[in-house]
Amino acid sequence: MSNVVVVIPARYASSRFPGKPLAARTGRPLIQHVCERAARTKCASRVLVATDDSRIAKVVAEFGGEVVMTRADHPNGTSRLAEVARDLSSGTIVVNVQGDEPDIDPAVIDKAVEGLGDADICTIASPFANDEDPTDPNIVKVVIDRMGRALYFSRALIPHKRDAMGPCPPLKHVGLYVYRREFLIEYVGMTPTPLERTEHLEQLRVLEHGRCIQVVIAETRHHGIDTPEQYNEFVKRWLAEQAG
């Protein structure tokens, strides 16, 4: 496998949870939890935090993490990721781990990297748990072909089950991406596409431009922390785990 670098975009501003990466009720900042999980992978040679905020950069440096300062005008995390990728060596595999996912399973990251094959991108899909609602538009769904390549992503429930015993259960998309460095740089320069704008799903740009997204199915329950309430639940879980 080529050189594998995990990049964790982190920004201070958040409408629902300002300063989220620095929340530290566990005794360590949230961004440190994410870095520590990513560092436990078998595949990664480096773990980098990409940020435009000096407060985040300072905290990452204090716990011994590697941080890269980026521009402040990026429209999304993928654009920030591409800025970092331009300074990485040719042939590098870039793994995008979200900065608000402290429960991410290192083994799932390894599976995504192993699954890249000859595709431009690899990502993860997971079966729905019993307590998850496939009709929830906040949970993105994906359908794949027989080679495991993405056919479509949607906030709607896909595939539509015409009969009660339909053989294809829905799969939720887990927002972990593995990119070839050169494609990542190309991707952010692609023109935004109609389906992408309709669904507000950036990955549809790849499919609409005729490129391939490989999908690895792995059972996982991890999800991002979007609100203070979700962070409180994470703190409770983490403290309970530490107490044995």
N, C-alpha and C positions, 0 to 999 in steps of 0.2 A: 504493500500500500504506500502511496506517496505521502509526503509530509502532511500531517493533519493538524490543523489549527482550529481550536474552538474560539469563536468570537462572541462575546456577550454584550450587545448594545444596552446601554443604560442611560436614561435621562432623568433629570430631577423633576421636571414639570409633569403633572398628571392631574387631570380635572377631577378624578374621583379619589386620588390618594397622592397628594403632593409629597415629594421627598421619599417616595416608597423605597428606593434602593438603600436608603440609610436607616430605615426603621430597624431598631436593635433591641427589642424587648426580650430576645433570647440571650442577650449578652454579646451578640455579634450582629453586624449589619446584614440585611437581607441579601445584598449582593455577594457577601462572603459565603453565605450558604450555597448560592448558585455556583460560585467558583469552585467550592470544595467538592460539590457533586460532579461537576464537569471534569475536575482533575482526577477523579477516580475511574475514568474510562481507561480502557486498555489501548485505545487507538491514538489519543491526542498527545502530540509532542509539546504543545503550548496551549495555554488558556489566557485569552486577552479580554479585558473589559474595554469597550469603546464608548467614550462619553465626551460631551462638550462642556461638562460641569466640573469646575475645580474642586467642589466639595466632595463629589463622588471620587474624583481622581485621588484626592488626599486620603480618603478612607481606604481605598483599594491599596494604595502604597503602604499605608500603615499596617495592614494585615499581611503584607508581603506578596500581594498580587501584582500582575503585570497590567498596566493600563496604557491606552493610546488615546491621546486627545484628538478629537475630530472637529470638523466645522459644526456650527450651530444651525445651519440652514437646511438640514436634511429633511425631506418630506416624510420619511419613514425609516424604520430600522434597517431595511435592506439596503437603502442608499448609504447609510452610515457604514454598514458592513462592507460595501464595495469600496469605500474610501480606504478602509484598512487593507482590503485585499490588494489594492494597487501597489502597496509596499511589500507584499509577500512575494516569495520566489515563484517562478513559473512552475505549474504543475501541482501547486498546493491544493489540498482539499480543505475547504472552509466550511465549518459547522456553525450554524446559527442557533444558539441557545438563548432563549428569552431571559432577560434579567430579572423576571418576577416569578421564576419557576424553581423554588428551592427544593421541591420534592422530585425533581426529574431523576429518572433512573439511569445511572451511567451505562447499564447494559443496553438500554434502548438507544442511546447515542451510538454505541458500538455497532448495534444491528443496522442502524441507518447508514453508517459509513460502509459497512460490509456490503450492504445492498445496492450501493451506487452503481456498480457494474460499469456499463458503457453509457449510462444515461447522463443528462445534463445536471439533473437534480434528483435527490432521493429524499423522501419524507416518510412519515409514519402514519398509519391508520390503526385504530383499535376498535374492537367490538364494544358496543354500548353495555354498560353495567345495568343491572336491574333497576337502580334508582335514578338513571339518567333518561331524559326525555328526548327521543330522536326528532321530535317535531320542534324543539326549541331552536329558533333561528340564531341564537348566540353560539350554538354548537355547529360547526361546519361539517358537512358530510362529503364523502368522496365515493365515487364508483370507479372500479378498475377493470382492466381487460384480463384475459387469461395469462398474459405475461407479467401481470402485476403493475402495469402502467396506468396512470391516471387517465380516465376518460373525461371526468368532469368533477368539479367541486361546487357545492351549493349550500346556501343557508336553509333551503327547503329540504324536505324529507325526500331523499333519493336513495335507491330507485323507488318509484311508486309501486306499491304492492296491489296489483289488480285483484288477485285471488288471495284468500286467507292463508294459503299454504305456499306462498311465494318462496323460492329456494335461495334468494339473495337477501340476507339481513343487512340493514344499514351499517355503515362503518363511519365512525367519527374521525375527523382529521385532527391529528396532533401536530401543532405548529412548530415542529423541529425540522430544519432543513439542512441538507448537505449539498454543497455546490462545488463544482470545479471552478477554480479561481477565474479562469479565462471566461467561462460562461457567466459567472456572477457579474463581472465587469460589463460584459455585453448586455446582460439582462436589464440592468438599470438604465441603459440607454435606449431600450425598446419603447416604441410608442405605446402609451396606455390604450387598452382595447375596450370595445363595447361591453362584452360580458363582464370584464373586470370592473368597469364602472357601474354596471347594473347590480352585481352581487356585492360590490365592495370587497372583492377578494383578489388580492394582488397576484396570486399564483395562476389565475386564469390567463394572465398575460402570456405566460409561457406556452400554454396549450393553444391559445389563439394565434400565436406566431409559429405554430407547427413544431414545437420542441417537446421533448419527452420528460415526464416526471415519473420516476420509479417510486412505487409505494411498497413499503415493508409493513406487514401486519404484525403488531406486537401488542399484547394485552397490557395496558397501562392506565392508571387512574390519575396520574399527575395532571395538574392544570395550573394556569397562572393565577397570581394574586392581583386582583383589580381594585379591591376596596379594603378599607380598614377592618371591616368585619371578617373578610376572608383571611386577612393577616392575623387577626385575633385567633381564628381557628387553627391556623398553622402554628402559632406560638403554643397553644394548648397541646397540640399533637406532639410538637417537638419536646416540650418540657416533660410530657408524660413518657416519651421514649427515653429521655435521659434519666428519668427516675426508675426505669426498669420495669 
